[in-house]
Amino acid sequence: MIKRKKKVKSNRKRFQLVHKYYERTGLYSFVGKNLKNAILPILGTVLVIYIFNKYVYNINDGLRHFTETFSKTSILAIFFISESILGLVPPEIFIAWAKKTEAPILNLSILALLSYSGGLVSYSLGKFISKLEKVRMYLEVKMAKSLNNTKKWGGILILVGALLPLPFAIACLAAGMIKYPFKNVFFFGLFRLVRFAIYGWAIFKVVH
């Protein structure tokens, strides 16, 4: 009983220290700012899709044409490459595509797994880049803020990148460059699947 109380007290103290560290280094303000910046774009995207679909052009027809023109393998390959290299194409486009396929939930799940895997590829790319001195020095200047944040917050930044409309691939790339433990990236990156579930639910409601 005494050992249990000591353990609880120790865990509480550790939590308080971590909380103070995150507060002092600006994690909460960083997350709050990005949440604030994320809410309007998310709502705006859904609203634009709805208005565009109702008054301008039937998105269903466009997605149907997109589905008939390109093979499923090609679309998934493009998405995976995009998610592995700085998230070049908004995943919302592919989520809308998944809705128009014969197996929407299955294809949404595949997209989520490919996005998550793309983050792991970015992490490996970051580790590789760290060995190329000239490339590393160039990116250390271009990505100074991301690298600094990753050093301060580690896995929490991966989690934020996985959940919010932030460049998940860049967060993973930065983690690889500073050689952040892979097991932590593997774990925190799993929250990427949660994001696709939420976005999938929202977009599936708009695209019929």
For each residue, the residues with C-beta under 8 A, 3 or more apart:
1: 4 5
2: 5 6
3: 6 7
4: 1 7 8
5: 1 2 8 9
6: 2 3 9 10
7: 3 4 10 11
8: 4 5 11 12
9: 5 6 12 13
10: 6 7 13 14
11: 7 8 14 15
12: 8 9 15 16
13: 9 10 16 17
14: 10 11 17 18
15: 11 12 18 19
16: 12 13 19 20
17: 13 14 20 21
18: 14 15 21 22
19: 15 16 22 23
20: 16 17 23 24
21: 17 18 24 25
22: 18 19 25 27 28 153 156
23: 19 20 27 28
24: 20 21
25: 21 22 152 153
26: 29 30
27: 22 23 30 31 152 153 156
28: 22 23 31 32
29: 26 32 33
30: 26 27 33 34 149 160
31: 27 28 34 35 160
32: 28 29 35 36
33: 29 30 36 37
34: 30 31 37 38 160 164 166
35: 31 32 38 39 164
36: 32 33 39 40
37: 33 34 40 41
38: 34 35 41 42 164 165 166
39: 35 36 42 43
40: 36 37 43 44
41: 37 38 44 45 165
42: 38 39 45 46 165 202
43: 39 40 46 47
44: 40 41 47 48
45: 41 42 48 49 92
46: 42 43 49 50 202 203 206
47: 43 44 50 51
48: 44 45 51 52
49: 45 46 52 53 59 96 203 206 207
50: 46 47 53 54 206
51: 47 48 54 55 56
52: 48 49 55 56 57 59
53: 49 50 56 57 58 59 60 206 207
54: 50 51
55: 51 52
56: 51 52 53
57: 52 53 61 62
58: 53 61 62
59: 49 52 53 62 63 96 207
60: 53 63 64 100 207 208
61: 57 58 64 65
62: 57 58 59 65 66
63: 59 60 66 67 96 97 99 100 207
64: 60 61 67 68 100
65: 61 62 68 69
66: 62 63 69 70 75 97 100
67: 63 64 70 97 100 101
68: 64 65
69: 65 66
70: 66 67 74 75
71: 74 75
72: 75 76 101 107
73: 76 77
74: 70 71 77 78
75: 66 70 71 72 78 79 94 97
76: 72 73 79 80 110 111 114
77: 73 74 80 81
78: 74 75 81 82 89
79: 75 76 82 83 89 91 94 111 114 115
80: 76 77 83 84 114 117 118
81: 77 78 84 85
82: 78 79 85 87 88 89 118
83: 79 80 87 91 114 115 117 118 119 168 169
84: 80 81 117 118 121 122 125 169
85: 81 82 88 122 169
86: 122 167 169 170 173
87: 82 83 91 167 168 169 170
88: 82 85
89: 78 79 82 93 94
90: 93
91: 79 83 87 94 95 111 115 196 199
92: 45 95 96 199 203
93: 89 90 96 97
94: 75 79 89 91 97 98 111
95: 91 92 98 99 108 111 196 199 200 203 204
96: 49 59 63 92 93 99 100 203 207
97: 63 66 67 75 93 94 100 101 107
98: 94 95 101 104 107 108 111 200
99: 63 95 96 104 108 203 204 207
100: 60 63 64 66 67 96 97 104 207
101: 67 72 97 98 104 107
102:
103: 106 107
104: 98 99 100 101 107 108 204
105: 108 109
106: 103 109 110
107: 72 97 98 101 103 104 110 111
108: 95 98 99 104 105 111 112 196 197 200
109: 105 106 112 113 196
110: 76 106 107 113 114
111: 76 79 91 94 95 98 107 108 114 115 196
112: 108 109 115 116 192 193 196 197 200
113: 109 110 116 117 193
114: 76 79 80 83 110 111 117 118
115: 79 83 91 111 112 118 119 168 192 196
116: 112 113 119 120 162 189 190 192 193
117: 80 83 84 113 114 120 121
118: 80 82 83 84 114 115 121 122 168 169
119: 83 115 116 122 123 158 162 168 169 171 172 185 189 192
120: 116 117 123 124 172 185 186 189
121: 84 117 118 124 125
122: 84 85 86 118 119 125 126 168 169 170 172 173 176
123: 119 120 126 127 172 173 175 176 182 185
124: 120 121 127 128 176
125: 84 121 122 128 129 173 176
126: 122 123 129 130 172 173 174 175 176 177 178
127: 123 124 130 131 176 177 179
128: 124 125 131 132 176
129: 125 126 132 135 136 139 173 176 177
130: 126 127 136 176 177 178 179
131: 127 128 136
132: 128 129 135 136
133: 136 137
134: 137 138
135: 129 132 138 139
136: 129 130 131 132 133 139 140 177
137: 133 134 140 141
138: 134 135 141 142
139: 129 135 136 142 143 177
140: 136 137 143 144 147 177
141: 137 138 144
142: 138 139
143: 139 140 146 147 170 173 174 177
144: 140 141 147 148
145: 148 149
146: 143 149 150 170 171 173 174
147: 140 143 144 150 151 174 177 178
148: 144 145 151 152
149: 30 145 146 152 153 157 174
150: 146 147 153 154 157 171 174 175 178 180
151: 147 148 154 178
152: 25 27 148 149
153: 22 25 27 149 150 156 157
154: 150 151 157 158 175 180 184
155: 158 159 180 184 185 187 188
156: 22 27 153 159 160 188
157: 149 150 153 154 160 161 171 175
158: 119 154 155 161 162 171 172 175 184 185 188 189
159: 155 156 162 163 188 191
160: 30 31 34 156 157 163 164 166 171
161: 157 158 164 166 167 168 170 171 172
162: 116 119 158 159 168 171 188 189 190 191 192 194 195
163: 159 160 191 192 194 195
164: 34 35 38 160 161 195
165: 38 41 42
166: 34 38 160 161 170 171
167: 86 87 161 170 171
168: 83 87 115 118 119 122 161 162 171 172 189 192
169: 83 84 85 86 87 118 119 122 172 173
170: 86 87 122 143 146 161 166 167 173 174
171: 119 146 150 157 158 160 161 162 166 167 168 174 175
172: 119 120 122 123 126 158 161 168 169 175 176 185 189
173: 86 122 123 125 126 129 143 146 169 170 176 177
174: 126 143 146 147 149 150 170 171 177 178
175: 123 126 150 154 157 158 171 172 178 180 185
176: 122 123 124 125 126 127 128 129 130 172 173 179 180 185
177: 126 127 129 130 136 139 140 143 147 173 174
178: 126 130 147 150 151 174 175
179: 127 130 176
180: 150 154 155 175 176 184 185
181: 184 185
182: 123 185 186
183: 186 187
184: 154 155 158 180 181 187 188
185: 119 120 123 155 158 172 175 176 180 181 182 188 189
186: 120 182 183 189 190
187: 155 183 184 190
188: 155 156 158 159 162 184 185 191
189: 116 119 120 158 162 168 172 185 186 192
190: 116 162 186 187 193 194
191: 159 162 163 188 194 195
192: 112 115 116 119 162 163 168 189 195 196
193: 112 113 116 190 196 197
194: 162 163 190 191 197 198
195: 162 163 164 191 192 198 199
196: 91 95 108 109 111 112 115 192 193 199 200
197: 108 112 193 194 200 201
198: 194 195 201 202
199: 91 92 95 195 196 202 203
200: 95 98 108 112 196 197 203 204
201: 197 198 204 205
202: 42 46 198 199 205 206
203: 46 49 92 95 96 99 199 200 206 207
204: 95 99 104 200 201 207
205: 201 202
206: 46 49 50 53 202 203
207: 49 53 59 60 63 96 99 100 203 204
208: 60
